[in-house]
Amino acid sequence: MQILSVGSVALDAVETSAASVDGVIGGSAVFFSAAASLLAPVRVVGVVGGDYPLAQLRFLRDRGVDFTGLARRGGESFFWAGRYSDDFRSRETTVTRLGVFADFDPVVPPAWRDSGIVFLGNIDPELQLGVLDQVRSPRVVAADTMNYWIERTPDSLMRVLSRLDILLVNDEEARQLAGEDDLAAAARRIRRHGPTLVVVKQGEDGAVVFADGWSHSCPAHAPERITDPTGAGDAFAGGFLGHLARTGSSGRAALRKATLYGTATGSFAVEAFSVDRFRTLSLAELEARVRHLEAAVATEPRLAGARR
Ligand code: AMP
């Protein structure tokens, strides 16, 4: 099944206590497609400026990512810079320059309107709605969002929620969106607005999927090293939806397995700057990590966040 991914295609600068990089490729659609393309074909809708190093997307093209929907405009590409604390627990955004992204009006190529899965990256909810108006009855619609939109455009965000099957957010965003501290109660409240599934990413505490009458938690993969956490959430979404696209199923077993794939792809993302770890990552390595996580899930007690 084909996945349509709409989101930022960015240039990033990242600073950690150990090293820093500047002008590397990033953005939600890039991290998402780097992970999802190991499992299923991906179509990207986005925009870049004349400064974008398109040759660096080549490894993704070679893995079946179609960039026909990536518009090129005169001007600067979206640029984001961030700095991490020594323990990677917090991040400060130091620069955001929208550039050509300021006028981004996503156009889904006509041949892509039948995509089976749609992933709406973290962009203005009005643009997310515009994308949904251009696609024909996808099997699964999933989206990400962030506190910026929760605070500034709550009404549009509610309209997006009403059209979603899956919302992927981190724990802080889930609590803020629902106005509810208890995570299971927050997920229940969000589900009342539309999504049948709420996937809550909890960083080093793993991830929990909340559905009607059941929940499933997956511990995080204990990393040997963290180089750069940027994009881990989008890579999680890529692994999660990539598995659903590959199997064509969204039953309970597939959703459980998708959580393992998302956790695994998110964990690979943090091992290098930008999408560098995905340049060499093989499907066999990804599946080995999924098996490892599966064994951990089988032996670990449920996470506190999964209590209902
Ligand atoms: P994450 O670590 O999941 O927050 O994703 C980080 C990626 O999102 C970086 O590669 C940034 O280029 C991109 N990004 C940061 N801020 C925004 C924004 N406001 N809109 C779209 N993409 C963004």
Residues whose N, C-alpha, C, O or C-beta is under 5 A from the ligand:
A	BS01	AMP	S8 A10 D12 G26 G27 S28 W80 N122 P229 T230 G231 A232 G233 D234
